Amino acid sequence: MKIRSITYFDSIKWPIDDRQIADAGSFIMNARNAYQDKGFNVQTTRFASSPFPLILGADSIAETVNFAVGFEKQLLASGFDYGSIGPALPDFLQSYQVIPQVLTSTQNIFAAGIISSPESGIVPNAIEQCAAVIIENSNISPDGFGNLRFAALANVPAGSPFFPAAYLEEDKEPGFAIATESADIPVAVFSNADNLETARADLISQIERTAQELEMIGQKLASRSGIKFYGIDFSFAPFPTVEQSIGTAIEKLGVPGIGRQGSLAAVALLAEALDQADFLKVGFNGVMLPVLEDVTLAGSVIEDSLTLNDLLLYSAVCGTGLDTIPLPGSSSEEQLFAVLLDLAALAQRLGKPLTARLMPIPGMEDGEATQYDFEFFVNSKVMKLSAQPLTGLLKEKIGFRIQTRKSTNLSKQ
């Protein structure tokens, strides 16, 4: 298990207060050292702000690029690896339109766009804007890599330490949280278990032992600094090796291959273990299935046994959405709108957070091999996008709500 990120959260102002970022950098360096001194490998340190439209205001959205460039410069000078300017908001539709230029003008800044929330319901206009952003981002570089730093957010609250979803609620006190890279834990547990009952108990036990150690260090840091410890997102995030693959963990349970029948049950078992484990939780605490970050998932896509619809289905049992999905460069805004609408509806109906990080690759069609050269990616092939443009009532750009399903107690008649 590694720490994917120690993420620092704070509301910042425009113009940026350099001293504020520098002080945050001093804290994050102490935090990195504290975790590393206890044997944890800390991959990155990150800073997440409140949503940039609230920082700048409606009249200054045009300043977003300058804000992001200045933010990045100060973050890097203060020891952070990455920063998030938070999501574009439906009340500021113009805020979505500046994101491609932000990503073009920076290398280490992430952003997002909200497409649904418990307060606003599903916002088709925001979904339409996110689809357009994804298409424009795909042309930032020939490999479509720009969309690595953008996600559409459905019902995602503030406080998750995973990028691109990370942001802070406006005016909330500064704090920090831990994001883990922990897919190797279920791989090891399932490889050595004699039966399912023992495997489930061992997995919960290992999650708790590790998370409680992370929490103890975090609370000590909070006590010494006055910076609040928000908690841990122990989502099973993978790294592109077989031993650190969530797809491998699923197959170790006995599924013939991720995407085949039994996969949903395996994802549900993994997610339930995170629910059962006792620790201070923040963010998703779900099962992450990023195609381009997981060697087993990538292989199943190559074998045509794992589809986009499969991944959406697994999101219903506490997967975290559609992540690093390689799509044809010819994908249209109308097709992406349909996919994002489904994601938003699922998040609303189940009352859970979901994200979409979709990566159309210019000039490539489904079935072609990807050609990424990035240490956190494994190559796969472009996935088929079977979505068709919506017509009729669902094409209308009128917001609507879907009530979260309530459990029903059935009694004998």
Secondary structure, DSSP 4 states (H G I P E B T S, - for coil): -EEEEEEEE----SS--HHHHHHHHHHHHHHHHHHHHTT--EEEEEEE-S-HHHHH-GGGGGGHHHHHHHHHHHHHHTT-SEEEEEEE-GGGTHHHHTHHHHHHH-SSEEEEEEEEETTTEE-HHHHHHHHHHHHHHTTSSTT-GGGGGEEEEES--TT--STTT----TTPPPEEEEEEE-THHHHHHHHH-SSHHHHHHHHHHHHHHHHHHHHHHHHHHHHHH--EEEEEE--B---SSGGG-HHHHHHHTT-SSTTSTTHHHHHHHHHHHHHHS-S-B-S--SB--BGGG-HHHHHHHHTT---HHHHHHHHTTTB-EEEEEEEETT--HHHHHHHHHHHHHHHHHHT--EEEEEEEETT--TTPBP----TT----BPPP-------GGGGS---B--PPPPP------
